[in-house]
């Protein structure tokens, strides 16, 4: 009888330990699943924006052009256009409905140099958020440009792009297509990429699609200034915004940042099941012992009744 009780005691103890281990394992799996961040893909070169699981409303407020004043006249180009804008949005400037430049809104204001067309110029601005959602249109400012080069040569140069903002990962090549029209070839390009490196010099014999490219070594937002002159020294200007994806200030890449977040969470998650198991093992053992005592008493009573 004693051997049976000892065997029964060991079975109860093993059952209690097994129950505690299963409970701790279940809690560990659930905690890791709930707390481990889901890695998100980095933006691809040539794109801009963040993938989001929730829909974000587009900007409700637009920019407002304050300089120059409506009706102003100019004899030189480019000119400076400035105004107020909401948040850290991208501000794209349009001249006669053609995109002529872009700049990041900083501290509620913007300032940008843009080229003018001969004669009447209707200036307006649009704002875009980080996922390229458009906000309301700004006020329209009309100015006039007395282009002496146009009077002398009978034509002007237009430099624009379908992209006010382009991006690539830091260390990867950023490509930017431009549209050049007018003027007389050959053309000379000067591209200041805004990162302190020497300006790129490029020549082009004919107007049309022009591709420029650059590799940013450090992540950040850069103002790109492009100037082109034709054989008659007639010039056009374009200012746009480039984004080098990654962790700013050389702290590390976006992937490194996510890895750090994982490393900081995992020890906390793994310690939690250990603490739970430490509490559950004595508790389940106590339950097993109590159940054992009750069972033994019942057996002893049955044995006594038989005797």
C-alpha positions in Angstrom: 0.0 0.0 0.0 2.8 2.4 0.8 4.4 1.7 -2.6 1.2 2.5 -4.3 0.9 5.8 -2.4 4.5 6.7 -3.2 3.9 6.0 -6.9 0.7 8.0 -6.8 2.6 10.9 -5.1 5.3 11.0 -7.8 2.6 10.9 -10.5 0.9 13.9 -9.0 4.1 15.8 -8.7 5.1 15.1 -12.4 1.6 16.1 -13.5 1.9 19.4 -11.5 5.3 20.3 -13.1 4.0 19.4 -16.6 1.0 21.6 -16.1 3.2 24.6 -15.0 5.5 24.1 -18.0 2.6 24.0 -20.5 1.1 27.1 -18.9 4.4 29.1 -19.1 5.0 28.0 -22.7 1.5 29.1 -23.7 2.0 32.5 -22.0 5.5 32.9 -23.6 4.1 32.2 -27.1 1.2 34.6 -26.7 3.4 37.4 -25.3 6.0 37.1 -28.0 3.3 37.1 -30.7 1.6 40.1 -29.2 4.6 42.3 -28.4 7.1 41.5 -31.2 7.0 44.4 -33.8 6.1 43.3 -37.3 8.9 44.5 -39.7 7.8 46.8 -42.5 9.4 47.0 -45.9 11.6 50.0 -46.6 10.5 52.5 -49.4 11.7 51.4 -52.8 14.0 53.8 -54.8 12.1 56.3 -56.7 9.1 56.3 -54.3 8.2 58.3 -51.3 5.9 57.6 -48.4 5.2 55.3 -45.6 3.0 52.2 -45.7 0.2 52.5 -43.2 -2.4 50.2 -41.8 -4.9 53.0 -41.1 -6.3 55.5 -43.6 -5.0 59.0 -43.0 -7.0 62.1 -43.9 -5.4 64.4 -46.5 -4.2 67.9 -45.4 -7.1 70.2 -44.6 -5.2 73.4 -44.9 -3.2 74.7 -47.8 -0.3 77.1 -48.3 -0.7 80.8 -48.9 1.6 82.8 -51.2 2.6 86.2 -49.5 5.6 87.2 -51.7 5.5 88.5 -54.4 2.4 90.6 -54.3 -0.3 90.3 -56.9 0.3 92.4 -60.0 4.1 92.7 -59.5 6.4 93.0 -62.5 9.9 91.6 -63.0 12.7 91.9 -65.5 14.9 89.0 -64.2 14.3 85.4 -63.5 14.3 83.3 -61.2 12.4 85.1 -58.5 11.8 84.2 -54.8 8.4 83.0 -53.8 7.5 82.7 -50.1 4.5 82.3 -47.9 3.0 80.3 -45.1 2.2 76.6 -44.9 0.8 74.0 -42.4 3.0 71.4 -40.7 6.0 69.6 -42.3 4.4 69.2 -45.7 5.8 69.4 -49.2 4.9 72.6 -51.0 4.9 72.4 -54.8 4.8 75.7 -56.8 3.0 76.0 -60.1 3.3 78.6 -62.8 0.6 78.7 -65.4 -0.4 75.2 -64.2 3.1 73.8 -64.7 5.1 72.5 -61.7 8.1 74.7 -61.4 9.6 73.8 -58.1 9.1 72.2 -54.6 10.3 72.9 -51.1 9.7 71.5 -47.6 7.5 73.5 -45.3 9.6 74.5 -42.2 8.3 76.2 -39.0 5.1 77.2 -40.8 6.7 78.9 -43.8 8.3 78.2 -47.2 10.6 80.1 -49.6 11.7 78.9 -53.0 13.2 80.3 -56.2 11.2 79.6 -59.4 11.6 80.5 -63.1 9.2 82.8 -64.9 7.6 82.6 -68.4 7.7 85.7 -70.6 4.6 87.8 -70.0 1.8 86.8 -67.6 2.6 84.2 -64.8 -0.1 82.8 -62.6 1.5 81.4 -59.4 -0.2 78.9 -57.1 0.9 76.2 -54.6 -0.3 72.8 -53.5 0.8 70.9 -50.3 1.3 67.2 -50.1 1.7 64.9 -47.0 4.2 62.1 -46.6 2.0 59.7 -48.5 1.5 62.1 -51.4 -2.1 63.2 -50.5 -2.9 66.6 -51.8 -4.2 69.5 -49.7 -6.3 72.5 -50.8 -5.0 74.8 -53.5 -3.4 78.1 -52.4 -4.4 81.6 -53.5 -3.3 82.6 -57.1 -0.8 85.4 -57.5 -0.4 87.0 -61.0 2.9 88.6 -61.9 4.4 89.8 -65.2 7.9 89.1 -66.6 9.6 91.3 -69.2 12.0 88.8 -70.7 14.7 90.6 -72.6 16.2 87.3 -73.8 12.8 86.3 -75.3 12.6 89.7 -77.1 16.2 89.1 -78.5 16.0 85.4 -79.5 12.3 84.8 -79.8 12.2 81.8 -77.4 12.7 80.9 -73.8 13.7 77.7 -71.9 11.4 75.7 -69.6 12.7 73.2 -67.1 10.3 71.1 -65.1 9.6 67.6 -63.8 6.7 65.3 -63.0 8.2 64.9 -59.6 8.4 67.5 -56.9 10.0 64.9 -54.6 12.0 61.8 -55.2 13.6 59.3 -52.8 16.1 56.5 -52.6 17.9 54.7 -49.7 21.1 56.4 -48.6 24.0 54.8 -50.5 21.8 53.9 -53.4 21.4 55.9 -56.7 18.6 58.4 -56.9 17.4 59.0 -60.5 15.5 62.1 -61.5 13.9 62.7 -65.0 13.6 66.3 -66.1 11.7 67.8 -69.0 13.6 70.5 -71.0 11.9 72.5 -73.7 12.7 75.6 -75.7 16.0 77.3 -76.2 18.8 76.5 -78.6 21.2 73.6 -78.0 23.7 72.6 -76.8 22.6 72.9 -73.2 24.8 73.1 -70.1 23.4 71.8 -66.7 24.6 72.6 -63.2 23.1 70.4 -60.5 23.6 71.2 -56.8 22.4 68.2 -54.8 22.4 70.1 -51.5 24.7 67.7 -49.6 27.9 69.7 -49.8 29.4 67.7 -52.7 30.6 69.4 -55.9 27.9 70.3 -58.3 27.3 68.0 -61.2 28.0 69.4 -64.7 26.2 67.9 -67.6 25.8 68.8 -71.3 22.9 68.0 -73.6 22.7 68.6 -77.3 18.9 68.5 -77.7 15.9 69.4 -75.6 13.6 66.6 -74.2 13.8 64.2 -71.3 17.0 64.7 -69.3 18.0 62.2 -66.6 20.1 63.2 -63.6 21.2 61.0 -60.7 23.1 61.1 -57.5 24.1 58.9 -54.4 23.5 60.4 -51.0 25.9 59.1 -48.3 23.8 60.3 -45.4 20.0 60.1 -44.8 18.1 63.3 -44.8 16.0 65.8 -46.8 17.9 67.8 -49.4 17.1 70.8 -51.6 18.2 70.2 -55.2 18.9 73.3 -57.3 19.2 72.8 -61.1 20.2 75.4 -63.6 20.4 75.0 -67.3 21.7 77.5 -70.0 21.4 77.2 -73.8 23.9 78.4 -76.4 22.5 81.9 -76.2 23.0 82.0 -72.5 19.3 81.9 -71.8 18.7 80.2 -68.5 16.1 78.2 -66.7 16.0 77.1 -63.0 14.3 74.3 -61.0 14.3 73.7 -57.3 13.0 70.3 -55.9 13.3 68.1 -52.8 15.3 64.9 -52.6 14.9 62.3 -49.7 17.6 59.9 -48.7 15.8 57.2 -46.7 17.4 55.7 -43.6 18.3 56.7 -40.0 19.3 60.4 -39.8 22.5 61.6 -38.2 24.4 58.4 -38.9 22.8 56.5 -36.0 22.1 53.6 -38.3 19.8 52.3 -41.0 16.1 51.8 -40.6 16.7 48.1 -40.2 19.1 48.7 -37.4 16.6 50.8 -35.6 14.0 48.0 -35.8 16.5 45.4 -34.7 17.2 47.5 -31.6 13.5 47.7 -30.8 13.3 43.9 -31.1 16.3 43.4 -28.8 14.8 45.7 -26.2 11.5 44.0 -26.1 12.6 40.3 -26.2 14.3 40.2 -22.8 11.2 41.6 -21.2 9.0 39.0 -23.0 11.2 36.1 -22.0 11.5 37.1 -18.4 7.7 37.2 -18.0 7.0 33.5 -18.6 9.9 32.6 -16.3 8.4 34.6 -13.5 4.9 33.1 -14.2 6.4 29.6 -14.2 8.2 30.3 -10.8 4.8 31.1 -9.3 2.8 28.4 -11.0 5.0 25.4 -10.1 4.6 25.7 -6.3 0.9 26.5 -6.8 0.2 23.6 -9.0 2.2 21.3 -6.8 0.2 22.5 -3.8 -3.0 21.7 -5.7 -1.7 18.3 -6.6 -0.7 17.5 -2.9 -4.2 18.7 -1.7 -5.9 16.5 -4.3 -3.6 13.6 -3.3 -4.5 13.9 0.4 -8.2 13.9 -0.4 -7.8 10.8 -2.6 -5.8 9.0 0.1 -8.4 9.7 2.7 -11.1 8.3 0.5 -9.1 5.2 -0.2 -8.3 4.7 3.5 -12.0 5.0 4.4 -12.9 2.4 1.8 -10.2 0.0 3.1 -11.5 0.5 6.7 -15.1 -0.2 5.6 -13.9 -3.4 3.9 -12.1 -4.4 7.0 
